[in-house]
Amino acid sequence: RTSVLAQFPHREDLRVGSDFHMWARFAGCHKLANLPAVLVMVRRHGQRITAELEDQVTTVRTGIYAAQLETLAIDFTETDLKRHFMLRRMHKTGYTPDRDYLDWAETWLLGLQAANAAAGLYPEPAFTHELGVFWAKTCRHGGAPGRFLASPLSHSAWPGLWKLLRRHAPI
């Protein structure tokens, strides 16, 4: 509804990420869902503004993540924020997580799950499912299928795992 969205206006001072900022704030107060059909296709090309302003994108996104983590009462460092940011960027950057990153990611994602269980901020089981999918992608990029299967995070990833497998190389 327009009246609800009016409570979460775009921040016009943000040259990049104002839409992400709005939806992140909105998700903290309202339920969100994806429509089953694609309504808009995104243009991706080398001259788009986000490609030119990658540093600003990183700054805005990590700021949004920091606010969400604070709302969940999670203690974090700048390194945690950078690593959290990388959870969504591995496929774009070609990053291959090492064992240290895998150790951090599993502990981090389980911590997010526990914090949300205590705070009740994001709807379950959708939140835990997304954490499981992030874990699946991290293990796939790190070439650690056994690590994926051994973690309790793998159980929550199964509902969307086959879709993930069809889109990408096997985990």
ROGUBA-606604 format. One record per residue (C-alpha): x, y, z. Coordinates in Angstrom, 2 decimals. Layout:
BEGIN
pt c1 = X; c2 = Y; c3 = Z
...
***
This chain:
BEGIN
pt c1 = 0.00; c2 = 0.00; c3 = 0.00
pt c1 = 1.16; c2 = 3.49; c3 = -0.83
pt c1 = 0.34; c2 = 4.72; c3 = 2.67
pt c1 = 2.69; c2 = 2.14; c3 = 4.18
pt c1 = 5.48; c2 = 2.80; c3 = 1.68
pt c1 = 5.19; c2 = 6.54; c3 = 2.40
pt c1 = 6.56; c2 = 5.79; c3 = 5.89
pt c1 = 9.81; c2 = 4.56; c3 = 4.29
pt c1 = 10.81; c2 = 7.16; c3 = 1.70
pt c1 = 13.88; c2 = 6.84; c3 = -0.49
pt c1 = 16.88; c2 = 8.66; c3 = 0.85
pt c1 = 17.60; c2 = 11.00; c3 = -2.00
pt c1 = 21.01; c2 = 11.80; c3 = -0.49
pt c1 = 22.12; c2 = 8.24; c3 = -1.31
pt c1 = 23.33; c2 = 8.24; c3 = -4.89
pt c1 = 23.29; c2 = 4.43; c3 = -4.85
pt c1 = 21.38; c2 = 1.95; c3 = -2.75
pt c1 = 18.39; c2 = 4.09; c3 = -1.76
pt c1 = 15.99; c2 = 1.32; c3 = -2.85
pt c1 = 17.92; c2 = -1.33; c3 = -0.89
pt c1 = 17.95; c2 = 1.00; c3 = 2.13
pt c1 = 14.19; c2 = 1.52; c3 = 1.92
pt c1 = 13.37; c2 = -2.20; c3 = 1.64
pt c1 = 15.77; c2 = -3.12; c3 = 4.45
pt c1 = 14.02; c2 = -0.67; c3 = 6.79
pt c1 = 10.62; c2 = -1.81; c3 = 5.58
pt c1 = 11.46; c2 = -5.50; c3 = 6.22
pt c1 = 12.12; c2 = -4.73; c3 = 9.86
pt c1 = 8.47; c2 = -3.73; c3 = 10.36
pt c1 = 6.45; c2 = -5.51; c3 = 7.68
pt c1 = 6.29; c2 = -8.88; c3 = 6.00
pt c1 = 7.70; c2 = -9.08; c3 = 2.48
pt c1 = 7.29; c2 = -11.74; c3 = -0.17
pt c1 = 8.44; c2 = -12.37; c3 = -3.71
pt c1 = 5.93; c2 = -12.58; c3 = -6.49
pt c1 = 6.11; c2 = -15.82; c3 = -8.46
pt c1 = 6.53; c2 = -13.98; c3 = -11.77
pt c1 = 9.28; c2 = -11.61; c3 = -12.89
pt c1 = 7.80; c2 = -8.15; c3 = -13.44
pt c1 = 10.93; c2 = -6.15; c3 = -14.23
pt c1 = 14.21; c2 = -7.11; c3 = -15.85
pt c1 = 17.34; c2 = -5.30; c3 = -14.69
pt c1 = 19.75; c2 = -3.91; c3 = -17.25
pt c1 = 23.35; c2 = -4.77; c3 = -16.49
pt c1 = 26.14; c2 = -3.15; c3 = -18.43
pt c1 = 29.59; c2 = -1.74; c3 = -17.77
pt c1 = 28.47; c2 = 1.89; c3 = -17.79
pt c1 = 25.73; c2 = 1.58; c3 = -15.18
pt c1 = 26.05; c2 = 3.87; c3 = -12.18
pt c1 = 26.64; c2 = 1.04; c3 = -9.68
pt c1 = 29.68; c2 = -0.11; c3 = -11.67
pt c1 = 31.13; c2 = 3.41; c3 = -11.52
pt c1 = 30.39; c2 = 3.85; c3 = -7.83
pt c1 = 31.28; c2 = 0.41; c3 = -6.46
pt c1 = 32.98; c2 = 1.91; c3 = -3.38
pt c1 = 29.83; c2 = 3.86; c3 = -2.55
pt c1 = 27.71; c2 = 0.73; c3 = -3.03
pt c1 = 29.94; c2 = -1.09; c3 = -0.56
pt c1 = 29.73; c2 = 1.76; c3 = 1.96
pt c1 = 25.94; c2 = 2.07; c3 = 1.73
pt c1 = 25.31; c2 = -1.69; c3 = 1.87
pt c1 = 27.63; c2 = -2.28; c3 = 4.82
pt c1 = 25.96; c2 = 0.63; c3 = 6.61
pt c1 = 22.57; c2 = -0.98; c3 = 6.06
pt c1 = 23.90; c2 = -4.34; c3 = 7.23
pt c1 = 25.36; c2 = -2.67; c3 = 10.33
pt c1 = 21.96; c2 = -1.18; c3 = 11.21
pt c1 = 20.26; c2 = -4.55; c3 = 10.76
pt c1 = 22.88; c2 = -6.31; c3 = 12.88
pt c1 = 22.46; c2 = -3.70; c3 = 15.62
pt c1 = 18.70; c2 = -4.27; c3 = 15.54
pt c1 = 19.36; c2 = -8.00; c3 = 16.04
pt c1 = 21.73; c2 = -7.09; c3 = 18.95
pt c1 = 24.71; c2 = -8.72; c3 = 17.23
pt c1 = 28.21; c2 = -7.54; c3 = 18.06
pt c1 = 30.35; c2 = -7.19; c3 = 14.95
pt c1 = 33.64; c2 = -5.79; c3 = 13.70
pt c1 = 34.53; c2 = -4.07; c3 = 10.44
pt c1 = 35.97; c2 = -7.40; c3 = 9.30
pt c1 = 32.63; c2 = -9.09; c3 = 10.03
pt c1 = 30.86; c2 = -6.45; c3 = 7.93
pt c1 = 33.24; c2 = -6.97; c3 = 5.00
pt c1 = 32.83; c2 = -10.72; c3 = 5.22
pt c1 = 29.05; c2 = -10.41; c3 = 5.52
pt c1 = 29.04; c2 = -8.22; c3 = 2.42
pt c1 = 31.03; c2 = -10.91; c3 = 0.58
pt c1 = 28.33; c2 = -13.51; c3 = 1.31
pt c1 = 26.28; c2 = -11.86; c3 = -1.43
pt c1 = 29.15; c2 = -10.99; c3 = -3.77
pt c1 = 31.15; c2 = -14.20; c3 = -4.30
pt c1 = 29.57; c2 = -14.95; c3 = -7.66
pt c1 = 30.16; c2 = -11.38; c3 = -8.87
pt c1 = 33.76; c2 = -11.14; c3 = -7.72
pt c1 = 34.90; c2 = -14.71; c3 = -8.30
pt c1 = 35.92; c2 = -14.96; c3 = -4.66
pt c1 = 36.88; c2 = -18.45; c3 = -3.45
pt c1 = 36.42; c2 = -18.77; c3 = 0.30
pt c1 = 39.23; c2 = -20.41; c3 = 2.22
pt c1 = 38.86; c2 = -22.53; c3 = 5.35
pt c1 = 39.06; c2 = -19.48; c3 = 7.62
pt c1 = 36.19; c2 = -17.81; c3 = 5.76
pt c1 = 34.13; c2 = -21.02; c3 = 5.84
pt c1 = 34.69; c2 = -21.29; c3 = 9.61
pt c1 = 33.65; c2 = -17.68; c3 = 10.06
pt c1 = 30.62; c2 = -17.99; c3 = 7.74
pt c1 = 29.18; c2 = -21.03; c3 = 9.49
pt c1 = 29.56; c2 = -19.47; c3 = 12.93
pt c1 = 28.23; c2 = -16.13; c3 = 11.65
pt c1 = 25.16; c2 = -17.56; c3 = 9.96
pt c1 = 24.30; c2 = -19.72; c3 = 12.98
pt c1 = 24.68; c2 = -16.58; c3 = 15.12
pt c1 = 22.28; c2 = -14.68; c3 = 12.85
pt c1 = 19.80; c2 = -17.53; c3 = 13.16
pt c1 = 20.02; c2 = -17.51; c3 = 16.97
pt c1 = 19.76; c2 = -13.71; c3 = 17.15
pt c1 = 16.66; c2 = -13.68; c3 = 14.97
pt c1 = 15.10; c2 = -16.48; c3 = 17.04
pt c1 = 15.56; c2 = -14.27; c3 = 20.12
pt c1 = 14.47; c2 = -11.00; c3 = 18.47
pt c1 = 11.74; c2 = -12.33; c3 = 16.17
pt c1 = 12.57; c2 = -9.59; c3 = 13.68
pt c1 = 12.45; c2 = -11.54; c3 = 10.42
pt c1 = 9.83; c2 = -14.17; c3 = 9.61
pt c1 = 10.66; c2 = -17.81; c3 = 10.07
pt c1 = 11.24; c2 = -20.23; c3 = 8.45
pt c1 = 12.05; c2 = -17.89; c3 = 5.53
pt c1 = 14.95; c2 = -16.21; c3 = 7.34
pt c1 = 16.60; c2 = -19.50; c3 = 8.32
pt c1 = 16.06; c2 = -20.82; c3 = 4.79
pt c1 = 17.93; c2 = -17.84; c3 = 3.35
pt c1 = 20.79; c2 = -18.45; c3 = 5.78
pt c1 = 20.93; c2 = -22.05; c3 = 4.58
pt c1 = 21.05; c2 = -20.93; c3 = 0.95
pt c1 = 23.90; c2 = -18.53; c3 = 1.76
pt c1 = 25.70; c2 = -21.43; c3 = 3.43
pt c1 = 25.14; c2 = -23.63; c3 = 0.35
pt c1 = 26.52; c2 = -20.96; c3 = -1.96
pt c1 = 29.50; c2 = -20.31; c3 = 0.30
pt c1 = 30.37; c2 = -24.00; c3 = 0.43
pt c1 = 29.90; c2 = -24.34; c3 = -3.34
pt c1 = 32.28; c2 = -21.45; c3 = -3.99
pt c1 = 34.71; c2 = -22.89; c3 = -1.44
pt c1 = 34.55; c2 = -26.38; c3 = -2.94
pt c1 = 33.39; c2 = -27.84; c3 = 0.36
pt c1 = 30.33; c2 = -30.06; c3 = -0.22
pt c1 = 31.08; c2 = -32.19; c3 = 2.84
pt c1 = 31.26; c2 = -29.07; c3 = 4.96
pt c1 = 27.84; c2 = -28.02; c3 = 3.70
pt c1 = 26.24; c2 = -31.36; c3 = 4.52
pt c1 = 27.82; c2 = -31.55; c3 = 8.00
pt c1 = 26.36; c2 = -28.23; c3 = 9.14
pt c1 = 22.92; c2 = -27.76; c3 = 10.69
pt c1 = 22.52; c2 = -24.89; c3 = 8.21
pt c1 = 22.16; c2 = -27.43; c3 = 5.39
pt c1 = 18.79; c2 = -28.62; c3 = 6.72
pt c1 = 17.14; c2 = -25.27; c3 = 6.15
pt c1 = 18.53; c2 = -24.90; c3 = 2.62
pt c1 = 16.85; c2 = -27.97; c3 = 1.14
pt c1 = 13.56; c2 = -26.40; c3 = 0.00
pt c1 = 15.39; c2 = -24.16; c3 = -2.50
pt c1 = 18.49; c2 = -26.25; c3 = -3.02
pt c1 = 17.39; c2 = -27.91; c3 = -6.25
pt c1 = 16.70; c2 = -24.51; c3 = -7.78
pt c1 = 20.18; c2 = -23.40; c3 = -6.73
pt c1 = 21.72; c2 = -26.54; c3 = -8.21
pt c1 = 19.98; c2 = -26.03; c3 = -11.54
pt c1 = 21.25; c2 = -22.43; c3 = -11.78
pt c1 = 24.85; c2 = -23.09; c3 = -10.77
pt c1 = 27.54; c2 = -25.73; c3 = -10.74
pt c1 = 27.02; c2 = -28.54; c3 = -8.22
pt c1 = 27.74; c2 = -27.82; c3 = -4.58
***
